[in-house]
Amino acid sequence: MRQLIHHELLHFAETHVNPLDPEWRVRHDETIGDHPTELDVRLGRVMYHEQSNRSKEVQHRANPNNWSKLWSQNILGPKESLTIEPGQFVLVETLEHMTLPAHIKGVFTIRSWAAKSGLDQSVSITLKPNWSGNLVMELRNNLQKTSLQFKPGQAIGQIEFYELFTP
């Protein structure tokens, strides 16, 4: 397994990620000397809040079609912010839609500034080869007294991509 960096990552992002943040490309222009090792992903406008007064048996690989029984979908308007209350857990899609080929996997992590603000990505997310879609982040506000606010389009996480080899 080998991490995609520099030109390989730029080429991969330009051909497999839509929409690609134009600022990310500018920040990693070789004339500046900064070479990318991960792709920034941005907060999308689709989020899911836990429905109140529900109980649900935990199931392995729950069918996304049943999400309406567990979650209330909210689509943020162009000028709305995502507010996560203290202790609250929400699901939020990334703005980027990705399509991974059969020989590439990805690993998502939260940006350090977001973690230092009190935001937590509840589980490790690995994007498997051939996966396609908008990543759904499981976010929790770990603060006890302070709400967190984020704007759609804000870079909140990053993904490292790896090329897989057969031995």
C-alpha positions, 0 to 999 in steps of 0.5 A: 500500500502506498499513499498518493501524494503530490501530482498523483493526489492532484490528478486523482482529486481532479478526476474522482472528486466533484466538486473539487475545492478550487482553493485546495488546488491553489493552496497546493500549487507547486510554485508555492512549494506546498505539496498535498498529502491529503484532500480537504473535504468540506461540510455539505448541506445535508444533515441528520438529527436524531429523532426524539423518543426513539428506540432502535435495536442496533443492527449491523449494516443498517439499511439507509432506507430505514434512516427516516425511522431513526433520523430527521433530515435537514437541508441547510439553506445557503446562509444557514449554519450547522449548530451542534449542541453540547453532547449532540451527535449528528450525521453530516454529508460532505459537499464532495462526491467521490468515486474510488477505483478498485485499487484505491482506498481512503482514510478520513480524519477530522481536521485538528482545528475542529477537534481542538474546538470540541468536535469529534468524529465518532468512528474511524472512516475507511473508504473502501475500493469501488466506493462512491458517494458523499461521505457521511461524517458522524460528528459529536460536540464534546463540549459541555456548555458551548454549541459549535457552529459550522458553515456549509463549505467549510473544510472540516476533514481530510482524506488520505488516499492509498494505492493498493497492490496485490502481493 
